Amino acid sequence: MRFSPSILLPFLPSLVSAWYPPTLQGYNLVWYDQFEGNSATSPNTGRWNIINGKLNVNHELETYSSSTKTVQVSGGYTLQIVPWRQQNGNGDWISGRLESTYTFTPAPGKKTVAQADIRFGSNPTNTKAGIWPAFWLLGNELRTGGSWPACGELDILETVNGDLRGYGTLHCGTFPGGPCNEPTGKGGSTVIPNQDWHTWKIEWDRTSGDWWTSKISWYMDGVKFHEVSGQSLNEWTAFDKISNKPLFFILNVAVGGDWPGNPNSNTKDGYGSMMEVGYVAHYVSN
């Protein structure tokens, strides 16, 4: 499908006011991106590495592109990540993936929150086979010679095939098996009411000062749907990697792969299958 700026217009939010991370009582806002900029321009590359190329993971089909066709700010203070089917007869797709240059370590003795507002494109859910949007975190040691899953991965939101169910999952330790039962991970899920805006949050509670009783909790719209504690993980090294080491944000829309399976003839591409992000934010308690 040929890209035309006119395709974008029906999906733009109001341009009147900027998105801004909400105030969380008892927390300080430490870092955020509200994706300011003109329509059809790239997000701030000082804050985000925009990935190019095929990563060859999970048997996914997409090749990531930094083109504004796949990754752009909307002009309405949102980020849009858009998957496109390539018209080459080979079943190829392009899509977008951003990784933050910013890293953070959950603060000892405090609560730490990572949060975003996200919605999905308006294509009918039964036309999203193979579409796999995600908001997640990886241990920064993966960038410096570390390996997965030992580096730690915290999936704040994943959903597949247009299903209105959001998954939060922890990956850690060793593969296969280990404390996180890899490759499955330790996960929970929640029903998503619709494809409109919802808030996705992960919170580390390290206020006890003891890793055994420290907790990591997943929320949609303020309602908890998953929790992992040091006690439930029962391995200090793995819990330390996900609660006491630097992490970075990832936003992406994968296509195909081991979990969702591949797109089918009904799968639609374009803005109706995008993931749109209002902001990403990091908070620490007072």
N, C-alpha and C positions, 0 to 999 in steps of 0.2 A: 504493500500500500504506500503510495507516495505521500510524504509528509507535507501538510499544508497548515500554516498557522491558523487558518479558519477552523480546523478541526478542534483546536484547543478551546475555543470560546465557550461552548456550552458547559465545560467542566470547571471553569474558573470560579473560585469563591469570590465574595464581594471584595472589591478593591478599596473600599472606603477606609478600613482600619486594619492595622497590622495584627497578626497573631503574636501573642506574647505569652510565655509560660506563666501559668497561674501562680499566685502566692500560696505557698503551703505553710499553714500555721506551725510555728516551731522550727522552721527550716530557713536556711539561707540559700538563695540561688547562686551557684558557683560558676556555672558555664551553661551557655545555651546557643542555639542557632534558630532564628525565626525565618530564615531563607528569604531575606530581602533581595531585591533586584528586579530588573526589567523582565517582562515576559519573554520566554524562549531564550534565556541566557543560562549559563552554567552556575551552579552554586559556588560558594566561596572556596577556591582551591587551597587557601591557607588553612581552612578548617577541615576540608575533606579531600582524601585521595579518591579520584574517580577512576575506577578500574577499567582497563582495556584488555581484551583478550579472552580466551577460553581457559577456564581454570581446571577443567577435566576432573571435577569432583562429583560424586553421587550419580554418575551417568547422566548429568544434566545436559540439555541441548543448547542452551543459550551461549552466545559469545557476548561478553560485556563490552559496551561501547561508551566512551565519554561524550559522544555526540549529544547535542541538545535534543535530538529526536528521542533519545532514551532517558536522559537525565537533564531536567531543567527546573528552574524556578518559574513559578506561574505568573509573576507580576502581582499576585495577591497574597504574598508572604506565605507561600507553601512550596514544597518540593514535590515534583511529579516524576515517578519512575515508571517508564512505559515499555512494555514488551511488544515487539513487532515480529510477525512472521515474515521471513524473507521469501520473496517471490522467485525462487530459483528451482523449485521442484524437489529440493532435497530435504525438506522438513526442518530447515535451519531457522533459528530465531536470534534476534539481538535483544538485549535488555540492559538494565542499569544496576550498578552496585557502587556504593559509597562507603568508605572506611574513614573514620575520623582521625585527623592528625592528633587530636586531643586524647589524652589518657587520664584516667583517674584511678585511685585506690580507695576502696571503701574505708571510711575513717574509723580508726580504733576508738572505742568508747562512745561512739555516736551512731546515729542512723543515717544512711545514705540512700538516696533515691535517684534512679535513672528513669526518665519518663518521656513519652511522646504522645501527641494526638495524631491519629491515623484514620483514614477512610480508604475505601476501595472504589474502583471505577464502577459505573452504572450498568455495565453489561449484565444480562441475566446470569445468575449463579450457575445455571446448567450449560453455559457457554465458556466456562473457565477451566475445563479439564486440563491438567498439566501446569496451571499457573500457581506459583508458590512464592508469595510475598513474605518478607520477614523483617523484624526489628530485633537486633541481637547484639551480643558482646562477645569478644574473644580476648583471651589473655595476651597481653602485649609481648610476652616472651616468644610467641610464635613468629614475631618479626625479627627476632635476634637469634634464631637457631633452635628454638624450642619445637616441640612436636605436639600434634593433636592426638588424643584428647587431654594429654597431661597439662597443656597450657590452660585448660578450662574454657568452657563455652556456656554462656547463659542466653538462651533464646527467650526473649521477653514476649514476643508474639510471632507465631507462624500460623499460616492457614493454607490449605491446599484445595485445589479443584473447585474453588468457589464455595466450599462448604462453610456455613456460618458457624464455625467452631474455631476458637483460638487456642493455641497450644503454647504452654510455657514449659521449657525443658532445660535441665542441667546435664551437660556432658563433662566428664572428668576422668582422671585416673589413667587406666590402661585399656588397651583394645586387644582382643575382645574381653567382655566381662568387666571386672574391676568394680569399684564401689558405685559406679553409675550405670552398671549393667549395659555396657556399650555393645553394639552401636545404638541401642534403644534410648539410653539415657534415663534420667529420673524426671518424669513429667506429669503435668496435670493439664486440664483443659476446661474451657467454659464456652457456653453458647454466646454467640455474637448476635445481638438483636436484629441488626441490619447492616448494610454496607456503608452507612453514614459514619460520622465522626465518633470515635471512642478513644478514651484515654487508657494507655497501656503503661504499667509501672512495675518496676522491680525495686524492692527495698531490702537493704542489709541492716539488720539490727545487731550491732556489736556493743550495745550498752552494758551488757553483763561483764565484759572484760574476759570472758572465758569462751574459747572456741566451741566447747561442747554444747553450750546453751545459746550460742549465737544462731541467728536465723536469717534465711533469705526467703522472701515472700513475693509472690506474683499477684498482680491486681488488674482487673479491667473495670474502669469507671469506679474505682475505689473499693471494689468488692474482691476480696482475696479468693483465689481459686487454686493456689498451689503453694507449698512451703517445704523447704529443706533446712534441717538444722545440722549442726556439727554432730549431734548424737545420732540422728537418723542416717547420716552419711557414714559415720563411724570410721573415718580415716582422716587424720590430721593433715597429712601432706596434700591430699586432694582438696580439702576444705580451705586450707591456707591459700591455694592457688586462686580460688574464686572469691575470696573474701579479704585477702591481705596482700594482693599483688595488682599491678596496673592492668587496666582493661581499656579497650577501645570500642566505640560504637560501629555497627554496620547496619546499613539499610539496603535492601536489594529485592528484586523480583526475579527469582529463578524460573526456569521453564523446563518441565520434565524432570526426570530423575527417579531414584529408587523409591521415594515415598509417594509422590503424586502419580507417578507414571507419566507417559507422554501425552501431549495434546492429541485430540481427535479431530475429525472433520467438522465438528460443531464448535471448536474452540475459536473464540474471537480474539484478535489482537487489538492494540491501540489503547487510547485513553480510557475506554470502557473497561479495560482489564488492568489499569494501572494501580499502584499504591501511591496515595497522596499523603504528605506529612506536613502538619501545621507547625511543629517545632520539635526539637529534641533538647532535653534539659537534664542537668545534674544538680542535685541539691544535697546539702549536709545539714543535719540538725544543729540547733543552737548549743 
